[in-house]
Structures are given as structure tokens and as C-alpha cells.
Amino acid sequence: MWFKPLKTHLTEVIRQWKQNGRFQYTRTGKVRPPSAAQMAEWFVAAWNTIDADCIRKSFQVSFLGNDEELLIGRHTTYGPRFLVNLVQETITQDPVSEDSGVSEIDE
């Protein structure tokens, strides 16, 4: 969902750099690649073009929410084992203390 627009933006920036960039050359006359700082600027600019809702939707589609909804939980052989281990892990985790600054959410 978000990768294609990111890649499209980066492709256009790289194309423009190839056409209009101030290149540095090696001793043999070959063009040096852009610096790491320059590429980081390109990535930051490309990432800033992606809408936050697009990222949220991508996480929802990827099932990065409820563990019990993961596909492995429905597998005929491994599903029951996964769900049992998930429940056991949930039970053994420390409850959230009141002084931790984190409040419990009622469902």
C-alpha cells in the first residue's frame, strides 16, 4: 500500500539526480554514487510523502493487531499449539501496575 508510492518518489528523485546532479568522479572518470547523507535526505523526503492513514491501513491488513487472529492460529496442526502457548504466555506476563504510568483499557 505504501511501498509503491515510496518507490515511485525515490525513482523520480534518482532520475532527476542522474540528469541534473552535481557528480563527483573517481580517478578513472566514473560517477561516484550519491553520498549516504544525500540518500538519507531522499528517503526522508519520500517517507514524508506517505499519508499516515496509508500506514495504518497497511498494519491492519498485515494483522499486526490481535495475536489470536493470526493465520497460524487457524492451522490444523499448529493452530491449537499456538493458541495454547499464547494463552499461557498471556497468563504468565506481569500485570500492569498502577504506578507504571500505564492505564488498563476496558474493552
TORVEXBA-704612 format. One record per residue (C-alpha): x, y, z; residue number from 0. Coordinates in Angstrom, 3 decimals, decimal comma. Layout:
N
          x          y          z   num
          X          Y          Z   NUM
...
! end
This chain:
107
          x          y          z   num
      0,000      0,000      0,000     0
      2,709      2,481      0,904     1
      5,713      0,896     -0,770     2
      4,731      1,712     -4,358     3
      4,338      5,493     -3,773     4
      7,596      5,488     -1,793     5
      9,426      3,666     -4,577     6
      7,887      5,927     -7,238     7
      9,067      9,037     -5,398     8
     12,583      7,659     -4,936     9
     12,768      6,592     -8,576    10
     11,887     10,119     -9,689    11
     14,434     11,715     -7,339    12
     17,166      9,373     -8,572    13
     16,217     10,065    -12,207    14
     16,480     13,812    -11,576    15
     19,844     13,357     -9,831    16
     21,148     11,393    -12,821    17
     20,058     14,149    -15,197    18
     20,906     17,255    -13,163    19
     23,124     16,171    -10,300    20
     26,494     17,563     -9,422    21
     28,527     14,413     -9,669    22
     31,784     13,501     -8,083    23
     34,065     11,340    -10,161    24
     36,528      8,594     -9,360    25
     40,141      8,759    -10,582    26
     39,113      6,616    -13,549    27
     36,326      9,031    -14,516    28
     33,356      7,013    -13,276    29
     30,497      8,750    -11,470    30
     30,506      8,177     -7,726    31
     27,208      7,153     -6,162    32
     25,402      9,767     -4,085    33
     26,605     10,140     -0,505    34
     24,869      8,370      2,349    35
     23,695     11,753      3,651    36
     22,176     12,621      0,270    37
     20,370      9,266      0,069    38
     19,106      9,697      3,630    39
     17,628     13,069      2,648    40
     15,896     11,412     -0,314    41
     14,443      8,679      1,897    42
     13,191     11,156      4,494    43
     11,562     13,287      1,798    44
      9,981     10,204      0,191    45
      8,742      8,894      3,543    46
      7,166     12,275      4,314    47
      5,049     11,961      1,160    48
      3,287      8,871      2,562    49
     -0,020      9,524      4,308    50
     -0,311      8,244      7,909    51
     -3,680      6,609      7,109    52
     -1,970      4,561      4,423    53
      0,480      3,220      7,011    54
     -2,354      2,450      9,466    55
     -4,262      0,523      6,795    56
     -1,117     -1,396      5,911    57
     -0,725     -2,512      9,539    58
     -4,380     -3,547      9,701    59
     -4,087     -5,598      6,521    60
     -0,913     -7,241      7,855    61
     -2,727     -8,412     11,027    62
     -0,378     -6,584     13,336    63
     -3,142     -6,399     15,874    64
     -4,673     -9,301     17,779    65
     -2,379    -12,321     18,015    66
     -5,285    -14,747     18,168    67
     -6,370    -13,626     14,695    68
     -3,078    -14,585     13,058    69
     -3,297    -17,194     10,314    70
     -1,186    -19,704     12,247    71
     -3,936    -19,827     14,877    72
     -6,219    -21,407     12,256    73
     -3,693    -24,004     11,074    74
     -4,982    -27,556     11,632    75
     -1,768    -28,885     13,184    76
     -0,005    -25,884     14,708    77
     -3,015    -23,668     15,440    78
     -4,094    -25,293     18,709    79
     -0,483    -25,355     19,981    80
     -0,019    -21,704     19,071    81
     -3,218    -20,641     20,831    82
     -2,393    -22,657     23,981    83
      1,092    -21,120     24,140    84
     -0,385    -17,670     23,524    85
     -2,798    -18,087     26,443    86
     -0,045    -19,422     28,719    87
      2,246    -16,553     27,802    88
     -0,532    -14,040     28,448    89
     -1,228    -15,558     31,880    90
      2,442    -15,504     32,937    91
      3,034    -11,905     31,953    92
      3,178     -9,393     34,784    93
      0,014     -7,329     35,135    94
      0,310     -3,587     34,614    95
      0,974     -1,876     37,925    96
     -0,808      1,329     38,856    97
      2,435      3,220     39,391    98
      3,823      2,387     35,928    99
      2,022      5,308     34,321   100
      0,128      2,974     32,005   101
     -3,592      2,553     32,487   102
     -5,579     -0,519     31,521   103
     -8,067     -0,207     28,703   104
    -11,574     -1,529     29,241   105
    -12,994     -3,405     26,296   106
! end
